Amino acid sequence: MTTMPVRKMPFLKMHGLGNDFVVLDARRTALDLTLARRRAIADRRLGVGCDQLIVLEPPTERGADVFMRIYNPDGGEAGACGNATRCVASVLMDERKTDQVTVQTISGLLESQKTGRGANGLPVISVDMGPAGLDWRDIPVREACDTNHMPVGLGPLQDPVGTNMGNPHATFFVDNAAAVPLAELGPKLEHDPFFPERANIGVAQRVGDGRLRLRVWERGAGITLACGSGACAAVVAASRRGLVDRKAEVILEQGSLAVEWLRDNHVLMTGGIAIAFTGELDASLLA
């Protein structure tokens, strides 16, 4: 595969409940996306701006329809993003005139299915996010521990549940998620030495039977309006703590996701997607 030289590059801007993405297509021609270029595209003042930069590449595993590469705004690569998976699955479904596709990531294959249409007329997509990693080595954390009660915390955030959903999550249960100074505590906990690969920091509040309110500080991205893998981790964590019965509505800033922790340990996440706009990245941004 040849590499596309620096020139105008078409992109698609999408989001899932406000968790927004710049999607680039490199299935036919590889893109020369240096660390600096990834950061420039994701910059909300100097570039397009996004929570994650998504690059579509040819699949490398049998049964996959596309390989989805995920970059955080700091330019680092992420292993999973549930909201981006739903967005990418929707693009592939439209291209292939099908209701089911498989998205490959560095964390595994994610089977996706169209289950209906939302109020905006765009598809509602259900994604099998794969099995939840519960062992301390899966997450990973620095030392052997009970991941249902991890010995790490800061201020009002204590006693989290650890889960790996293709990326590491620490979910803290609180009485009032809105009152937590997440912008202050999130980056400190993300970089706590207890998490050798850093961690996504979620604060979850039980707001009723089968309902959780969630805010997330995403590793390498900061506070986002929604986090699909974080929602999955929150439901797994709440189920382990006996707060929900393996399924819940997870309420985020711009809507909610339906999440179920299946008996085979896989986690199913369902929600809508939206297309914001299309455009072209100018060569000056990629210089």
VONUNU-197405 format. One record per residue (C-alpha): x, y, z. Coordinates in pm, whole numbers, plus 50000, padded with zeros to 5 digits. Example, Ala and Ser with C-alpha at 12.3 -4.5 7.8 and 13.67 -1.06 7.14 Angstrom:
% residues 2
NODE	51230	49550	50780
NODE	51367	49894	50714
//
This chain:
% residues 287
NODE	50000	50000	50000
NODE	50133	50345	49906
NODE	50137	50637	50146
NODE	49926	50942	50065
NODE	50141	51258	50036
NODE	50055	51567	50238
NODE	49765	51732	50058
NODE	49395	51791	50112
NODE	49242	51497	50290
NODE	48866	51427	50314
NODE	48723	51355	50656
NODE	48394	51278	50828
NODE	48300	51434	51163
NODE	48075	51205	51371
NODE	47974	51168	51732
NODE	47801	50933	51969
NODE	47618	51133	52238
NODE	47868	51415	52197
NODE	48175	51191	52209
NODE	48315	51324	51880
NODE	48548	51183	51617
NODE	48731	51284	51302
NODE	48715	50980	51072
NODE	48976	50935	50798
NODE	48967	50663	50533
NODE	49301	50489	50469
NODE	49164	50165	50329
NODE	49298	50228	49977
NODE	49590	50460	50044
NODE	49787	50475	50368
NODE	49807	50811	50544
NODE	50130	50960	50676
NODE	49995	51062	51017
NODE	50287	51160	51235
NODE	50236	51227	51604
NODE	50238	51602	51534
NODE	49975	51567	51259
NODE	49745	51360	51481
NODE	49767	51627	51749
NODE	49708	51905	51498
NODE	49391	51745	51361
NODE	49253	51684	51711
NODE	49326	52038	51833
NODE	48993	52218	51885
NODE	49141	52563	51821
NODE	49396	52501	51548
NODE	49254	52188	51379
NODE	48914	52022	51344
NODE	48893	51907	51705
NODE	48784	51572	51841
NODE	48793	51338	52138
NODE	48951	51071	51916
NODE	49095	51058	51567
NODE	48973	50745	51384
NODE	49155	50595	51087
NODE	48992	50322	50878
NODE	49239	50066	50744
NODE	49211	49730	50563
NODE	49133	49446	50807
NODE	49408	49199	50892
NODE	49192	48924	51044
NODE	48948	48693	50874
NODE	48587	48792	50934
NODE	48660	49160	50992
NODE	48515	49424	50760
NODE	48749	49708	50858
NODE	49037	49783	51093
NODE	48966	50085	51313
NODE	49273	50264	51450
NODE	49209	50501	51740
NODE	49423	50798	51841
NODE	49368	51019	52144
NODE	49416	51399	52119
NODE	49765	51362	52266
NODE	49851	51151	51962
NODE	49879	50824	52154
NODE	49699	50513	52034
NODE	49397	50377	52221
NODE	49278	50018	52229
NODE	48901	50062	52231
NODE	48627	50321	52185
NODE	48267	50203	52197
NODE	48108	50519	52059
NODE	48355	50531	51769
NODE	48285	50165	51696
NODE	47915	50241	51658
NODE	47993	50534	51427
NODE	48231	50334	51210
NODE	47991	50039	51199
NODE	47719	50271	51072
NODE	47946	50395	50789
NODE	48029	50039	50687
NODE	47665	49929	50704
NODE	47562	50211	50472
NODE	47841	50123	50227
NODE	47764	49752	50225
NODE	47384	49777	50252
NODE	47385	49543	50550
NODE	47271	49549	50914
NODE	47574	49371	51055
NODE	47952	49429	51035
NODE	48262	49334	51233
NODE	48508	49607	51332
NODE	48867	49506	51410
NODE	49067	49701	51670
NODE	49402	49636	51836
NODE	49198	49495	52125
NODE	49001	49246	51914
NODE	48700	49200	51687
NODE	48380	49388	51771
NODE	48058	49257	51617
NODE	47806	49532	51548
NODE	47441	49521	51451
NODE	47182	49779	51350
NODE	46882	49757	51584
NODE	46669	50046	51464
NODE	46677	50420	51406
NODE	46695	50707	51651
NODE	46497	51029	51667
NODE	46748	51188	51426
NODE	46668	50919	51168
NODE	47018	50772	51194
NODE	47090	50415	51299
NODE	47091	50279	51652
NODE	47385	50038	51672
NODE	47451	49755	51917
NODE	47816	49653	51968
NODE	47955	49347	52141
NODE	48248	49509	52322
NODE	48402	49172	52403
NODE	48474	49019	52744
NODE	48532	49231	53051
NODE	48881	49188	53198
NODE	48856	49159	53576
NODE	49193	49024	53689
NODE	49447	49275	53820
NODE	49684	49175	53540
NODE	49413	49237	53279
NODE	49354	49599	53371
NODE	49655	49626	53446
NODE	49748	49757	53793
NODE	50079	49769	53973
NODE	50021	49486	54220
NODE	49794	49191	54293
NODE	49465	49304	54447
NODE	49090	49250	54457
NODE	48980	49455	54156
NODE	48633	49496	54308
NODE	48796	49709	54580
NODE	49122	49853	54450
NODE	49356	50025	54698
NODE	49387	50355	54514
NODE	49208	50688	54539
NODE	49230	51061	54590
NODE	49012	51288	54803
NODE	48643	51194	54768
NODE	48726	50927	54509
NODE	48813	50604	54690
NODE	48767	50226	54660
NODE	48721	50192	54280
NODE	48636	49887	54073
NODE	48885	49795	53801
NODE	48773	49672	53458
NODE	48943	49635	53123
NODE	48715	49695	52824
NODE	48993	49695	52567
NODE	49140	49980	52776
NODE	49184	50021	53153
NODE	48905	50169	53366
NODE	48872	50260	53732
NODE	48509	50325	53830
NODE	48442	50518	54151
NODE	48091	50511	54299
NODE	47975	50838	54452
NODE	47659	50993	54594
NODE	47667	51292	54358
NODE	47861	51255	54033
NODE	47805	51620	53936
NODE	47973	51744	54255
NODE	48302	51559	54193
NODE	48586	51793	54078
NODE	48675	51554	53797
NODE	48885	51805	53604
NODE	49114	51827	53908
NODE	49116	51465	54024
NODE	49091	51288	53688
NODE	49441	51364	53552
NODE	49606	51285	53885
NODE	49435	50946	53908
NODE	49495	50873	53538
NODE	49868	50907	53600
NODE	49875	50740	53943
NODE	50166	50491	53958
NODE	49909	50224	54053
NODE	49811	50221	53682
NODE	50125	50137	53477
NODE	49941	50205	53149
NODE	49739	50493	53297
NODE	49360	50458	53329
NODE	49025	50603	53235
NODE	48862	50746	53549
NODE	48484	50711	53583
NODE	48258	50849	53854
NODE	47923	50672	53869
NODE	47610	50741	54069
NODE	47313	50507	54104
NODE	47008	50722	54028
NODE	46736	50455	54028
NODE	46668	50092	53956
NODE	46882	49996	53657
NODE	47006	50352	53601
NODE	47352	50502	53646
NODE	47474	50859	53599
NODE	47831	50861	53465
NODE	48110	51111	53408
NODE	48447	51005	53267
NODE	48797	51147	53252
NODE	48937	50968	52947
NODE	49301	50866	52934
NODE	49480	51100	52693
NODE	49165	51301	52619
NODE	49028	51452	52941
NODE	48660	51491	53027
NODE	48436	51387	52738
NODE	48059	51415	52697
NODE	48032	51037	52666
NODE	48254	50730	52690
NODE	48121	50400	52557
NODE	48386	50174	52707
NODE	48350	50370	53032
NODE	47975	50303	53031
NODE	48044	49932	52984
NODE	48298	49934	53266
NODE	48051	50117	53493
NODE	47778	49856	53442
NODE	48019	49569	53502
NODE	48145	49744	53815
NODE	47794	49821	53941
NODE	47689	49462	53883
NODE	47990	49334	54077
NODE	47893	49565	54364
NODE	47529	49451	54354
NODE	47398	49792	54245
NODE	47241	49670	53918
NODE	47140	49330	53783
NODE	47387	49299	53491
NODE	47217	49564	53278
NODE	47152	49935	53309
NODE	47078	50260	53135
NODE	47390	50474	53159
NODE	47306	50845	53157
NODE	47570	51073	53007
NODE	47576	51446	52932
NODE	47390	51426	52599
NODE	47183	51110	52630
NODE	47207	50752	52744
NODE	47343	50411	52645
NODE	47191	50070	52714
NODE	47454	49831	52848
NODE	47425	49463	52942
NODE	47690	49236	53093
NODE	47608	48901	52939
NODE	47652	48566	53115
NODE	47940	48477	52883
NODE	48127	48784	53019
NODE	48082	48984	52697
NODE	47941	49337	52728
NODE	47674	49460	52487
NODE	47635	49835	52434
NODE	47355	49999	52234
NODE	47306	50362	52132
NODE	47263	50608	51848
NODE	47512	50791	51628
NODE	47517	51127	51452
NODE	47699	51285	51158
NODE	47804	51644	51221
NODE	47965	51737	50889
NODE	48212	51639	50617
NODE	48512	51835	50497
NODE	48873	51836	50382
NODE	49185	51879	50592
NODE	49401	52146	50430
NODE	49761	52070	50344
NODE	49876	52350	50578
NODE	49736	52159	50877
NODE	49933	51851	50776
NODE	50263	52026	50706
//
